[in-house]
Amino acid sequence: MPGDAAPRDVLLAAGAWAAEQLRDEGFDWRPRQLMLRRTAGTLRQDILLEPSARNERSGSIRVLTVLALSDSALRRWRSAHPDRVTRLDDHVCGHYLGYACGDTDTRGEMDLGVPHLREKQLTDWLSLLREHAMPWFAEAGDPDRVTGSRAADHTSSPAWIVEWLASVGRTDVVPEFVERHVQRHRGWKGAVRRGAALAAEGGCPGTVADWPLELGWVAARVTAEDRRSPTNRQPDEYRDAP
């Protein structure tokens, strides 16, 4: 590709190249969303290219990578249980590739603005995906492993993962999950307790994001419902179609 190619054209070519490399792993390229996607049942595993707003032709073409997990069955479960959730879409968790590498958000950043360096940039990036993103997806989509995963530790709101655990019938691991976050984040304990108290009072979290309060509220709501009605749904009730 010529050195004066438009930034989006460079990213489209990079994504198509990556899809070819990851074909055996089951990923395909979605050019409109600048996204590589793999499906596993109702789960969707996405690798999104996030270009800098400052990219320019014949200049810097910087791009970060975001990993995201969603579940089409979760959307249906949330819609059926609006009194237990903080959102109504299919999102489970997600964050920058760098956190999956155990580093900062900028690890895995590429600058594809220099044509003769693009191949090395892309090859190094692909290695990071195989070494870190693939295990990340495996942990994030496993109810038995997500509690101690980097996906859980670095996602925006851990309450979303609690909602997913409830949707797959695994509220048994919710107390351990909440305790891990309380231990990892000094200062969260009070807000988590306030969230649980709010749930007991029949209240709802406000519109301003408060992750520890949301975690306490969702955890209390989903575990309380299970205590009142332990067979309130079959585990696969919302998972029979993508």
C-alpha positions in Angstrom: 0.0 0.0 0.0 1.4 3.4 -0.9 2.8 5.7 1.8 0.2 8.4 1.1 -2.8 6.0 1.6 -5.7 7.3 3.7 -5.5 6.1 7.4 -8.8 4.2 7.1 -7.5 2.3 4.0 -4.4 1.3 5.9 -6.5 0.0 8.8 -8.8 -1.8 6.4 -5.8 -3.6 4.8 -4.4 -4.4 8.3 -7.7 -5.9 9.4 -8.0 -8.0 6.3 -4.5 -9.2 6.7 -5.1 -10.1 10.4 -8.3 -12.0 9.5 -6.3 -14.1 7.0 -3.8 -14.9 9.7 -6.5 -15.8 12.2 -8.8 -17.7 9.9 -7.9 -21.0 11.5 -8.8 -19.6 14.9 -12.2 -18.7 13.6 -12.1 -14.9 13.2 -13.6 -13.0 10.3 -13.1 -9.3 9.5 -16.0 -6.8 9.8 -14.7 -3.7 7.9 -17.5 -1.3 8.7 -16.8 -1.8 12.5 -13.0 -2.2 12.1 -13.4 -5.4 14.0 -12.4 -9.0 14.0 -15.1 -11.3 15.4 -15.3 -15.0 16.4 -18.5 -16.6 17.6 -18.8 -19.5 20.1 -22.4 -20.5 20.6 -24.1 -17.3 21.8 -20.8 -15.7 22.7 -19.1 -13.1 20.5 -15.4 -12.4 20.8 -14.4 -9.1 19.3 -11.0 -7.5 18.6 -11.7 -3.9 17.7 -9.3 -1.4 16.1 -9.6 2.0 17.7 -7.8 4.6 15.5 -6.5 7.9 16.9 -8.5 11.0 15.9 -5.2 12.6 15.0 -4.3 10.2 12.3 -3.5 11.7 9.0 -2.5 10.8 5.5 1.4 10.6 5.1 1.7 10.9 8.8 1.1 9.0 12.0 -1.6 6.2 11.9 -1.9 5.1 15.5 -4.3 2.5 16.5 -5.2 0.8 19.9 -6.8 -2.6 20.2 -9.9 -3.3 22.3 -11.0 -6.8 23.4 -14.7 -7.3 24.1 -16.9 -10.2 24.9 -20.7 -10.1 24.4 -23.5 -12.7 24.6 -26.7 -12.6 22.6 -28.4 -14.7 25.3 -27.5 -12.1 27.9 -29.5 -9.4 26.1 -32.6 -11.6 26.3 -32.0 -12.4 30.0 -31.5 -8.7 30.8 -34.7 -7.8 29.0 -36.5 -10.4 31.0 -35.0 -9.2 34.3 -34.8 -5.4 34.1 -35.0 -5.1 37.9 -31.7 -6.9 38.3 -29.5 -5.2 35.7 -27.7 -1.9 34.9 -27.9 -2.2 31.1 -30.0 -4.0 28.5 -27.6 -4.9 25.8 -25.4 -8.0 25.2 -22.0 -6.6 26.6 -20.2 -8.8 29.2 -16.8 -7.2 29.5 -14.0 -5.5 27.6 -10.9 -3.4 27.8 -7.7 -2.5 25.9 -5.4 -5.3 24.8 -2.6 -3.9 27.0 -4.4 -4.9 30.1 -4.7 -8.5 28.9 -0.9 -8.4 28.5 -0.6 -7.5 32.1 0.6 -4.0 31.2 -0.8 -0.6 30.5 -3.6 0.3 28.1 -1.1 1.4 25.4 0.8 -1.9 25.0 -0.1 -3.3 21.6 -0.5 0.1 20.2 0.6 0.3 16.6 1.7 3.2 14.4 1.2 2.1 10.8 2.2 5.5 9.3 5.6 4.3 8.1 5.1 1.8 5.2 8.3 -0.2 5.5 7.6 -0.8 9.2 4.0 -1.9 8.9 4.8 -5.6 8.4 6.8 -5.8 11.7 4.2 -3.8 13.5 1.5 -6.1 12.4 3.5 -9.3 13.0 4.3 -8.2 16.6 0.7 -7.2 17.2 -0.5 -10.6 15.9 1.9 -12.3 18.3 0.3 -10.4 21.2 -3.1 -11.4 20.1 -2.2 -15.1 20.0 -0.3 -14.9 23.3 -2.7 -12.8 25.3 -6.0 -12.2 23.6 -6.9 -15.8 22.9 -6.4 -16.8 26.6 -8.3 -13.7 27.6 -11.3 -14.8 25.6 -11.1 -18.3 27.0 -11.1 -17.0 30.6 -13.7 -14.3 30.1 -16.2 -16.7 28.6 -15.8 -19.4 31.3 -17.9 -19.0 34.4 -15.5 -21.1 36.4 -12.5 -18.9 35.4 -13.8 -15.4 34.9 -13.7 -14.6 38.7 -9.9 -14.5 38.7 -9.4 -13.3 35.2 -7.7 -10.2 33.8 -11.0 -9.6 32.0 -12.8 -9.2 35.4 -10.0 -7.3 37.0 -9.8 -4.6 34.3 -13.3 -4.3 32.7 -15.2 -1.1 33.3 -18.0 -2.3 35.6 -17.7 -5.7 37.2 -21.5 -5.6 37.7 -21.9 -6.5 34.1 -20.0 -9.8 34.6 -22.2 -10.5 37.6 -25.3 -10.1 35.4 -23.8 -12.5 32.9 -23.0 -15.1 35.6 -26.6 -14.8 36.7 -27.8 -15.3 33.1 -25.9 -18.6 32.9 -27.2 -19.8 36.2 -23.9 -19.3 38.1 -24.8 -17.0 41.0 -22.9 -19.5 43.2 -19.6 -17.8 42.3 -20.9 -14.2 42.7 -19.9 -13.8 46.4 -16.3 -14.9 45.6 -16.3 -12.5 42.6 -17.5 -9.6 44.7 -15.0 -10.3 47.5 -12.1 -10.4 45.0 -13.0 -6.9 43.9 -13.3 -5.6 47.4 -9.9 -7.0 48.2 -8.3 -5.6 45.0 -9.8 -2.1 45.3 -9.2 -0.2 48.5 -12.2 2.0 49.2 -14.8 -0.1 47.4 -16.1 -1.9 50.4 -18.3 0.9 51.7 -19.9 1.5 48.3 -20.5 -2.2 47.7 -22.3 -2.3 51.0 -24.3 0.7 50.1 -25.3 -0.9 46.8 -26.5 -4.1 48.7 -28.5 -2.0 51.1 -30.0 0.0 48.2 -31.1 -3.3 46.7 -32.6 -4.5 49.9 -34.6 -1.2 50.1 -35.9 -1.7 46.6 -33.9 1.2 45.2 -31.9 1.5 42.0 -28.5 2.9 41.2 -28.4 6.4 39.8 -27.6 7.3 36.2 -24.1 8.4 37.1 -21.7 5.4 36.9 -20.6 4.2 40.3 -19.0 0.8 39.7 -18.6 -0.5 43.3 -22.2 0.6 44.2 -23.5 -1.1 41.0 -21.5 -4.2 41.9 -23.1 -4.4 45.4 -26.6 -3.7 44.0 -26.5 -6.3 41.2 -24.9 -9.0 43.3 -27.5 -8.5 46.0 -30.4 -8.5 43.5 -29.4 -11.7 41.6 -28.5 -13.7 44.7 -31.6 -12.6 46.5 -33.8 -13.7 43.6 -32.1 -17.1 43.6 -32.7 -17.5 47.4 -36.4 -16.7 46.9 -36.8 -18.9 43.8 -33.8 -21.2 43.2 -35.4 -22.7 40.1 -36.6 -19.5 38.6 -35.3 -20.5 35.2 -33.6 -23.3 33.5 -29.9 -22.7 32.8 -30.3 -22.7 29.0 -33.7 -20.9 28.9 -32.1 -17.8 27.2 -29.3 -19.6 25.4 -31.0 -21.6 22.7 -30.3 -19.2 19.8 -27.5 -16.9 18.9 
